[in-house]
Amino acid sequence: MRNNIIAIIAISFLTVGSLWGIGNLLNSDPDEELQVEGILLIAQRSTFNGTNPDILVSVDVPTKLVVRNDDVVTHDLRVDEQENGGITSINTAPLRGGQNFLTAIVASHPGTYEYYCWYHPQMRGKIIAQ
Ligand SMILES: [Cu+2]
């Protein structure tokens, strides 16, 4: 029992530590060499950012993506796996109002890909990788 508690505490520290590390990586100081620009998509009134905007990314440069649901209904955001492996798939899982999801857009081949909400077919836009 006691060993289990110690193990749980150790695992908790490892988890928090790695999350903290990732957070620091993504929120790096602009003065540091590594700069990460981010994209914020807010689901509201069944659109992303009102216009389902095109998202421009550079090939092989991971782009931080935060998806936030500020709506009263559930949304998600998905990018499907491509046959050519051109972009890493994304699935935020269902987000209720007020929930955020942090991920990254990672394209390895130039092309136009689609992001969409599984619940609302009209909520879809393009990711253009160059
Ligand atoms: Cu939706």
Residues whose N, C-alpha, C, O or C-beta is under 5 A from the ligand:
A	BS01	CU	T74 H75 D76 C117 Y119 H120 M123
